[in-house]
């Protein structure tokens, strides 16, 4: 029983590692939690993407009113797409 459970856990863990993260908006990327002083520009720049791409991945986000603790999508920086 232990071996079967261990094998199942190993398979699930391997699958989780190989799956690319997708934000709630359906865009491949990671979720970022806004900290005090963050701006859309700063988050996008730190991720190596432009603000337009950041905003497209976060429809409905008001860049002038980011709240501490708010979750935003940071799209994956695919080589050649800036």
KOLRO-799491 format. One record per atom (N, C-alpha, C, O): x, y, z; residue number from 1; atom name. Coordinates in pm, 1 decimal. Layout:
N
+----------+----------+----------+-----+----+
:        X :        Y :        Z :   k :  a :
+----------+----------+----------+-----+----+
:        X :        Y :        Z : NUM : CA :
...
+----------+----------+----------+-----+----+
! end
This chain:
82
+----------+----------+----------+-----+----+
:        X :        Y :        Z :   k :  a :
+----------+----------+----------+-----+----+
:     82.9 :   -119.2 :      0.0 :   1 :  N :
:      0.0 :      0.0 :      0.0 :   1 : CA :
:     87.3 :    125.5 :      0.0 :   1 :  C :
:     59.0 :    221.7 :    -71.4 :   1 :  O :
:    193.4 :    123.6 :     80.7 :   2 :  N :
:    282.2 :    239.8 :     87.0 :   2 : CA :
:    345.1 :    268.1 :    -48.6 :   2 :  C :
:    351.2 :    383.3 :    -91.6 :   2 :  O :
:    391.8 :    163.7 :   -116.0 :   3 :  N :
:    456.8 :    180.4 :   -246.6 :   3 : CA :
:    359.5 :    238.1 :   -348.6 :   3 :  C :
:    397.5 :    322.6 :   -429.7 :   3 :  O :
:    235.5 :    193.6 :   -345.2 :   4 :  N :
:    134.3 :    243.6 :   -438.1 :   4 : CA :
:    105.7 :    392.1 :   -411.5 :   4 :  C :
:     97.4 :    471.4 :   -505.3 :   4 :  O :
:     91.1 :    429.0 :   -285.6 :   5 :  N :
:     66.5 :    568.5 :   -249.0 :   5 : CA :
:    185.0 :    655.9 :   -287.2 :   5 :  C :
:    167.4 :    764.9 :   -341.6 :   5 :  O :
:    304.8 :    608.5 :   -258.9 :   6 :  N :
:    425.4 :    684.2 :   -292.2 :   6 : CA :
:    436.7 :    705.9 :   -442.7 :   6 :  C :
:    471.0 :    815.2 :   -487.7 :   6 :  O :
:    407.8 :    601.9 :   -520.2 :   7 :  N :
:    414.1 :    612.2 :   -666.5 :   7 : CA :
:    313.0 :    713.9 :   -717.4 :   7 :  C :
:    344.8 :    794.5 :   -804.8 :   7 :  O :
:    192.8 :    710.9 :   -664.1 :   8 :  N :
:     88.9 :    805.5 :   -704.3 :   8 : CA :
:    130.5 :    948.7 :   -672.6 :   8 :  C :
:    112.3 :   1038.0 :   -755.3 :   8 :  O :
:    185.2 :    971.0 :   -555.8 :   9 :  N :
:    231.5 :   1104.7 :   -517.4 :   9 : CA :
:    343.6 :   1150.6 :   -609.6 :   9 :  C :
:    346.4 :   1266.8 :   -650.1 :   9 :  O :
:    435.3 :   1061.9 :   -643.2 :  10 :  N :
:    546.2 :   1096.4 :   -732.5 :  10 : CA :
:    496.0 :   1134.5 :   -871.1 :  10 :  C :
:    547.5 :   1228.4 :   -931.7 :  10 :  O :
:    396.7 :   1063.2 :   -921.7 :  11 :  N :
:    340.7 :   1094.1 :  -1053.9 :  11 : CA :
:    271.2 :   1229.8 :  -1052.6 :  11 :  C :
:    288.7 :   1309.3 :  -1144.9 :  11 :  O :
:    193.6 :   1256.4 :   -950.0 :  12 :  N :
:    123.6 :   1384.7 :   -939.2 :  12 : CA :
:    223.7 :   1499.1 :   -927.4 :  12 :  C :
:    205.6 :   1603.2 :   -990.5 :  12 :  O :
:    327.6 :   1481.6 :   -848.5 :  13 :  N :
:    429.2 :   1585.9 :   -832.5 :  13 : CA :
:    501.0 :   1612.8 :   -964.1 :  13 :  C :
:    526.1 :   1728.5 :   -997.9 :  13 :  O :
:    533.9 :   1509.3 :  -1037.7 :  14 :  N :
:    602.0 :   1526.3 :  -1166.5 :  14 : CA :
:    512.9 :   1599.9 :  -1265.4 :  14 :  C :
:    560.8 :   1684.1 :  -1341.3 :  14 :  O :
:    385.0 :   1569.2 :  -1265.4 :  15 :  N :
:    291.7 :   1637.0 :  -1355.5 :  15 : CA :
:    278.5 :   1783.7 :  -1318.3 :  15 :  C :
:    271.8 :   1869.3 :  -1406.4 :  15 :  O :
:    274.6 :   1813.6 :  -1190.2 :  16 :  N :
:    261.6 :   1952.5 :  -1145.9 :  16 : CA :
:    383.3 :   2034.5 :  -1184.1 :  16 :  C :
:    370.3 :   2152.1 :  -1218.3 :  16 :  O :
:    499.9 :   1975.4 :  -1178.8 :  17 :  N :
:    622.7 :   2046.8 :  -1213.0 :  17 : CA :
:    628.4 :   2076.2 :  -1361.9 :  17 :  C :
:    677.1 :   2182.0 :  -1401.8 :  17 :  O :
:    579.9 :   1985.4 :  -1444.2 :  18 :  N :
:    592.4 :   2001.6 :  -1588.6 :  18 : CA :
:    485.6 :   2091.6 :  -1649.8 :  18 :  C :
:    499.1 :   2131.8 :  -1765.3 :  18 :  O :
:    380.6 :   2124.0 :  -1576.1 :  19 :  N :
:    273.6 :   2208.2 :  -1628.4 :  19 : CA :
:    311.4 :   2354.7 :  -1611.7 :  19 :  C :
:    352.2 :   2397.1 :  -1503.5 :  19 :  O :
:    297.6 :   2431.4 :  -1718.5 :  20 :  N :
:    328.4 :   2573.7 :  -1714.1 :  20 : CA :
:    216.0 :   2645.4 :  -1640.6 :  20 :  C :
:     98.7 :   2612.5 :  -1658.2 :  20 :  O :
:    251.5 :   2741.6 :  -1559.8 :  21 :  N :
:    151.8 :   2816.6 :  -1484.8 :  21 : CA :
:     64.9 :   2897.9 :  -1579.6 :  21 :  C :
:    112.9 :   2951.2 :  -1679.6 :  21 :  O :
:    -63.4 :   2906.6 :  -1546.7 :  22 :  N :
:   -156.4 :   2987.2 :  -1624.7 :  22 : CA :
:   -234.6 :   3073.0 :  -1527.3 :  22 :  C :
:   -288.0 :   3023.3 :  -1428.1 :  22 :  O :
:   -241.1 :   3201.1 :  -1555.8 :  23 :  N :
:   -315.2 :   3293.7 :  -1470.7 :  23 : CA :
:   -465.0 :   3275.3 :  -1491.9 :  23 :  C :
:   -507.8 :   3207.6 :  -1585.4 :  23 :  O :
:   -543.9 :   3336.4 :  -1404.1 :  24 :  N :
:   -689.3 :   3328.7 :  -1415.6 :  24 : CA :
:   -739.0 :   3379.9 :  -1550.1 :  24 :  C :
:   -842.8 :   3335.1 :  -1598.7 :  24 :  O :
:   -665.9 :   3473.5 :  -1611.0 :  25 :  N :
:   -706.6 :   3529.4 :  -1740.1 :  25 : CA :
:   -679.2 :   3433.1 :  -1854.8 :  25 :  C :
:   -713.8 :   3462.2 :  -1969.3 :  25 :  O :
:   -616.9 :   3317.9 :  -1825.5 :  26 :  N :
:   -586.1 :   3220.1 :  -1929.0 :  26 : CA :
:   -452.2 :   3243.6 :  -1995.7 :  26 :  C :
:   -413.6 :   3169.2 :  -2085.9 :  26 :  O :
:   -381.2 :   3346.3 :  -1952.3 :  27 :  N :
:   -250.5 :   3380.3 :  -2008.8 :  27 : CA :
:   -143.2 :   3298.4 :  -1938.5 :  27 :  C :
:   -143.1 :   3291.3 :  -1815.6 :  27 :  O :
:    -50.8 :   3235.6 :  -2013.6 :  28 :  N :
:     59.6 :   3165.4 :  -1948.2 :  28 : CA :
:    144.7 :   3264.5 :  -1869.0 :  28 :  C :
:    189.2 :   3365.6 :  -1923.3 :  28 :  O :
:    166.5 :   3236.3 :  -1744.2 :  29 :  N :
:    246.3 :   3324.9 :  -1660.1 :  29 : CA :
:    230.3 :   3289.1 :  -1514.3 :  29 :  C :
:    180.8 :   3181.7 :  -1480.2 :  29 :  O :
:    272.2 :   3379.2 :  -1429.5 :  30 :  N :
:    265.9 :   3358.2 :  -1285.8 :  30 : CA :
:    177.8 :   3463.2 :  -1221.3 :  30 :  C :
:    161.6 :   3573.6 :  -1273.2 :  30 :  O :
:    121.2 :   3427.2 :  -1107.6 :  31 :  N :
:     44.1 :   3522.8 :  -1029.9 :  31 : CA :
:    139.8 :   3595.0 :   -935.9 :  31 :  C :
:    224.9 :   3532.7 :   -872.4 :  31 :  O :
:    124.9 :   3726.6 :   -927.6 :  32 :  N :
:    209.7 :   3809.4 :   -842.1 :  32 : CA :
:    119.7 :   3880.5 :   -742.3 :  32 :  C :
:     11.6 :   3927.0 :   -778.3 :  32 :  O :
:    163.3 :   3889.1 :   -617.6 :  33 :  N :
:     89.2 :   3959.8 :   -514.3 :  33 : CA :
:    149.1 :   4099.3 :   -499.2 :  33 :  C :
:    267.8 :   4114.6 :   -470.6 :  33 :  O :
:     65.4 :   4200.1 :   -518.8 :  34 :  N :
:    108.6 :   4339.9 :   -515.3 :  34 : CA :
:    156.4 :   4376.8 :   -375.3 :  34 :  C :
:     93.3 :   4343.8 :   -274.8 :  34 :  O :
:    270.6 :   4446.8 :   -371.9 :  35 :  N :
:    328.4 :   4496.0 :   -246.6 :  35 : CA :
:    316.5 :   4648.1 :   -242.5 :  35 :  C :
:    291.0 :   4711.7 :   -344.7 :  35 :  O :
:    334.7 :   4704.7 :   -126.4 :  36 :  N :
:    329.8 :   4849.6 :   -110.8 :  36 : CA :
:    429.7 :   4917.0 :   -204.3 :  36 :  C :
:    546.7 :   4878.9 :   -208.8 :  36 :  O :
:    383.7 :   5016.3 :   -278.4 :  37 :  N :
:    470.2 :   5090.9 :   -368.8 :  37 : CA :
:    477.4 :   5034.5 :   -509.9 :  37 :  C :
:    534.9 :   5098.0 :   -598.3 :  37 :  O :
:    420.3 :   4916.2 :   -533.1 :  38 :  N :
:    422.3 :   4856.8 :   -667.0 :  38 : CA :
:    337.8 :   4938.3 :   -764.2 :  38 :  C :
:    235.6 :   4996.2 :   -727.3 :  38 :  O :
:    382.7 :   4941.3 :   -888.2 :  39 :  N :
:    306.5 :   5000.2 :   -997.9 :  39 : CA :
:    303.8 :   4898.5 :  -1111.2 :  39 :  C :
:    384.1 :   4805.2 :  -1113.9 :  39 :  O :
:    211.7 :   4916.9 :  -1204.0 :  40 :  N :
:    207.3 :   4826.9 :  -1320.4 :  40 : CA :
:    339.6 :   4833.7 :  -1394.8 :  40 :  C :
:    393.2 :   4731.4 :  -1437.3 :  40 :  O :
:    391.6 :   4954.0 :  -1410.3 :  41 :  N :
:    517.6 :   4972.1 :  -1482.8 :  41 : CA :
:    630.9 :   4896.8 :  -1413.5 :  41 :  C :
:    708.5 :   4827.6 :  -1479.4 :  41 :  O :
:    641.1 :   4909.8 :  -1282.0 :  42 :  N :
:    749.6 :   4844.8 :  -1207.7 :  42 : CA :
:    738.0 :   4692.4 :  -1214.3 :  42 :  C :
:    838.1 :   4623.1 :  -1232.8 :  42 :  O :
:    617.1 :   4640.6 :  -1199.5 :  43 :  N :
:    597.2 :   4495.4 :  -1205.1 :  43 : CA :
:    633.7 :   4443.5 :  -1343.5 :  43 :  C :
:    703.3 :   4342.8 :  -1356.4 :  43 :  O :
:    586.1 :   4513.1 :  -1447.4 :  44 :  N :
:    614.7 :   4472.2 :  -1585.6 :  44 : CA :
:    764.1 :   4478.9 :  -1615.0 :  44 :  C :
:    820.2 :   4386.2 :  -1673.5 :  44 :  O :
:    828.4 :   4587.7 :  -1574.7 :  45 :  N :
:    971.8 :   4605.2 :  -1599.2 :  45 : CA :
:   1052.7 :   4496.2 :  -1529.5 :  45 :  C :
:   1144.6 :   4439.6 :  -1588.6 :  45 :  O :
:   1019.2 :   4467.0 :  -1404.9 :  46 :  N :
:   1089.2 :   4360.8 :  -1331.5 :  46 : CA :
:   1073.0 :   4225.0 :  -1400.0 :  46 :  C :
:   1161.8 :   4140.1 :  -1392.2 :  46 :  O :
:    959.3 :   4204.9 :  -1467.0 :  47 :  N :
:    933.4 :   4078.3 :  -1536.0 :  47 : CA :
:    992.3 :   4075.8 :  -1676.5 :  47 :  C :
:    992.6 :   3971.8 :  -1742.4 :  47 :  O :
:   1042.5 :   4191.1 :  -1722.2 :  48 :  N :
:   1101.8 :   4197.2 :  -1855.7 :  48 : CA :
:    999.8 :   4206.8 :  -1968.1 :  48 :  C :
:   1027.4 :   4167.0 :  -2081.3 :  48 :  O :
:    881.6 :   4259.9 :  -1936.7 :  49 :  N :
:    777.7 :   4278.2 :  -2038.2 :  49 : CA :
:    735.3 :   4424.3 :  -2039.3 :  49 :  C :
:    768.0 :   4499.4 :  -1947.4 :  49 :  O :
:    662.1 :   4465.4 :  -2143.9 :  50 :  N :
:    615.9 :   4604.1 :  -2146.0 :  50 : CA :
:    479.8 :   4614.5 :  -2076.2 :  50 :  C :
:    410.2 :   4514.9 :  -2056.6 :  50 :  O :
:    444.4 :   4736.8 :  -2039.6 :  51 :  N :
:    322.3 :   4760.9 :  -1963.2 :  51 : CA :
:    198.0 :   4721.5 :  -2042.9 :  51 :  C :
:    100.9 :   4672.1 :  -1985.7 :  51 :  O :
:    200.5 :   4743.0 :  -2173.2 :  52 :  N :
:     85.7 :   4707.4 :  -2256.9 :  52 : CA :
:     55.4 :   4558.4 :  -2246.7 :  52 :  C :
:    -60.6 :   4518.5 :  -2236.6 :  52 :  O :
:    158.2 :   4478.0 :  -2249.3 :  53 :  N :
:    140.4 :   4332.5 :  -2237.7 :  53 : CA :
:     90.1 :   4295.3 :  -2098.2 :  53 :  C :
:      5.1 :   4207.4 :  -2083.9 :  53 :  O :
:    142.3 :   4361.9 :  -1996.4 :  54 :  N :
:     97.2 :   4338.7 :  -1859.0 :  54 : CA :
:    -51.6 :   4370.6 :  -1846.4 :  54 :  C :
:   -127.8 :   4292.7 :  -1789.2 :  54 :  O :
:    -92.7 :   4486.2 :  -1900.5 :  55 :  N :
:   -233.0 :   4527.0 :  -1891.8 :  55 : CA :
:   -323.9 :   4432.2 :  -1970.4 :  55 :  C :
:   -435.7 :   4404.1 :  -1927.4 :  55 :  O :
:   -276.6 :   4382.7 :  -2085.1 :  56 :  N :
:   -356.2 :   4289.2 :  -2165.0 :  56 : CA :
:   -380.4 :   4158.4 :  -2089.7 :  56 :  C :
:   -484.2 :   4094.6 :  -2107.5 :  56 :  O :
:   -286.0 :   4119.1 :  -2006.8 :  57 :  N :
:   -299.6 :   3996.0 :  -1928.3 :  57 : CA :
:   -385.5 :   4016.3 :  -1804.2 :  57 :  C :
:   -424.2 :   3920.1 :  -1737.8 :  57 :  O :
:   -415.1 :   4143.5 :  -1773.1 :  58 :  N :
:   -491.5 :   4176.7 :  -1653.1 :  58 : CA :
:   -609.0 :   4267.8 :  -1686.5 :  58 :  C :
:   -613.4 :   4381.8 :  -1640.4 :  58 :  O :
:   -704.7 :   4219.1 :  -1766.4 :  59 :  N :
:   -818.8 :   4304.8 :  -1800.0 :  59 : CA :
:   -895.5 :   4342.7 :  -1673.6 :  59 :  C :
:   -918.7 :   4259.5 :  -1585.9 :  59 :  O :
:   -933.6 :   4467.1 :  -1666.3 :  60 :  N :
:  -1008.0 :   4513.6 :  -1550.2 :  60 : CA :
:   -921.1 :   4568.4 :  -1438.3 :  60 :  C :
:   -973.3 :   4624.5 :  -1342.0 :  60 :  O :
:   -790.4 :   4553.4 :  -1448.9 :  61 :  N :
:   -699.9 :   4606.9 :  -1346.5 :  61 : CA :
:   -682.7 :   4756.6 :  -1370.2 :  61 :  C :
:   -656.7 :   4799.6 :  -1482.5 :  61 :  O :
:   -697.0 :   4834.3 :  -1265.8 :  62 :  N :
:   -672.4 :   4978.4 :  -1273.2 :  62 : CA :
:   -531.5 :   5004.4 :  -1221.8 :  62 :  C :
:   -505.5 :   4993.4 :  -1102.0 :  62 :  O :
:   -441.2 :   5038.7 :  -1312.1 :  63 :  N :
:   -301.4 :   5059.2 :  -1272.8 :  63 : CA :
:   -284.7 :   5173.4 :  -1173.4 :  63 :  C :
:   -187.3 :   5175.1 :  -1098.1 :  63 :  O :
:   -377.0 :   5268.2 :  -1171.3 :  64 :  N :
:   -367.7 :   5379.1 :  -1076.3 :  64 : CA :
:   -417.9 :   5340.6 :   -937.7 :  64 :  C :
:   -400.8 :   5416.0 :   -841.9 :  64 :  O :
:   -479.8 :   5223.1 :   -926.9 :  65 :  N :
:   -539.5 :   5183.4 :   -799.7 :  65 : CA :
:   -504.8 :   5039.9 :   -761.0 :  65 :  C :
:   -592.5 :   4964.1 :   -719.7 :  65 :  O :
:   -377.3 :   5002.0 :   -774.1 :  66 :  N :
:   -335.6 :   4869.2 :   -729.2 :  66 : CA :
:   -343.0 :   4864.5 :   -577.1 :  66 :  C :
:   -301.5 :   4958.5 :   -509.3 :  66 :  O :
:   -395.5 :   4755.9 :   -524.4 :  67 :  N :
:   -409.0 :   4741.3 :   -379.9 :  67 : CA :
:   -307.7 :   4639.6 :   -328.2 :  67 :  C :
:   -282.9 :   4537.2 :   -392.0 :  67 :  O :
:   -249.9 :   4668.6 :   -212.7 :  68 :  N :
:   -157.6 :   4574.6 :   -149.9 :  68 : CA :
:   -232.8 :   4443.6 :   -126.8 :  68 :  C :
:   -343.3 :   4443.1 :    -72.6 :  68 :  O :
:   -171.9 :   4333.0 :   -168.4 :  69 :  N :
:   -234.1 :   4202.0 :   -154.3 :  69 : CA :
:   -312.8 :   4157.7 :   -276.8 :  69 :  C :
:   -351.7 :   4041.4 :   -287.4 :  69 :  O :
:   -336.4 :   4250.3 :   -369.1 :  70 :  N :
:   -408.2 :   4217.3 :   -492.9 :  70 : CA :
:   -323.6 :   4121.9 :   -576.7 :  70 :  C :
:   -201.3 :   4135.2 :   -581.2 :  70 :  O :
:   -386.9 :   4027.0 :   -642.1 :  71 :  N :
:   -316.0 :   3931.6 :   -727.6 :  71 : CA :
:   -329.4 :   3975.5 :   -872.5 :  71 :  C :
:   -438.7 :   4005.4 :   -920.7 :  71 :  O :
:   -215.1 :   3978.7 :   -941.1 :  72 :  N :
:   -212.6 :   4014.5 :  -1082.5 :  72 : CA :
:   -137.5 :   3906.4 :  -1158.8 :  72 :  C :
:    -60.0 :   3830.0 :  -1101.2 :  72 :  O :
:   -161.7 :   3901.3 :  -1288.6 :  73 :  N :
:    -95.3 :   3803.6 :  -1374.2 :  73 : CA :
:     27.5 :   3867.5 :  -1436.8 :  73 :  C :
:     19.5 :   3976.6 :  -1493.3 :  73 :  O :
:    140.6 :   3799.7 :  -1426.7 :  74 :  N :
:    263.2 :   3845.0 :  -1492.8 :  74 : CA :
:    291.5 :   3744.3 :  -1603.9 :  74 :  C :
:    336.4 :   3632.8 :  -1577.2 :  74 :  O :
:    264.9 :   3783.9 :  -1729.7 :  75 :  N :
:    283.7 :   3690.7 :  -1841.0 :  75 : CA :
:    427.5 :   3643.1 :  -1851.3 :  75 :  C :
:    521.1 :   3714.8 :  -1816.0 :  75 :  O :
:    443.3 :   3521.2 :  -1899.9 :  76 :  N :
:    577.1 :   3466.9 :  -1923.5 :  76 : CA :
:    647.5 :   3551.9 :  -2027.0 :  76 :  C :
:    586.4 :   3594.6 :  -2124.9 :  76 :  O :
:    775.3 :   3576.6 :  -2005.9 :  77 :  N :
:    854.1 :   3653.3 :  -2102.2 :  77 : CA :
:    913.5 :   3556.2 :  -2202.2 :  77 :  C :
:   1018.7 :   3497.0 :  -2178.2 :  77 :  O :
:    845.5 :   3540.4 :  -2314.0 :  78 :  N :
:    891.4 :   3451.1 :  -2419.9 :  78 : CA :
:    996.0 :   3525.6 :  -2500.4 :  78 :  C :
:    975.2 :   3640.9 :  -2538.1 :  78 :  O :
:   1108.1 :   3460.9 :  -2526.9 :  79 :  N :
:   1217.7 :   3523.9 :  -2599.7 :  79 : CA :
:   1168.1 :   3587.4 :  -2728.5 :  79 :  C :
:   1099.4 :   3524.2 :  -2808.7 :  79 :  O :
:   1204.6 :   3713.9 :  -2746.6 :  80 :  N :
:   1168.3 :   3785.7 :  -2867.7 :  80 : CA :
:   1036.0 :   3858.8 :  -2857.8 :  80 :  C :
:    998.1 :   3929.3 :  -2951.3 :  80 :  O :
:    964.7 :   3844.1 :  -2747.4 :  81 :  N :
:    837.5 :   3913.5 :  -2729.6 :  81 : CA :
:    849.4 :   4012.7 :  -2615.9 :  81 :  C :
:    827.2 :   3977.1 :  -2500.2 :  81 :  O :
:    883.5 :   4134.6 :  -2646.3 :  82 :  N :
:    890.1 :   4238.8 :  -2543.4 :  82 : CA :
:    800.3 :   4352.2 :  -2577.5 :  82 :  C :
:    792.6 :   4449.4 :  -2502.5 :  82 :  O :
+----------+----------+----------+-----+----+
! end
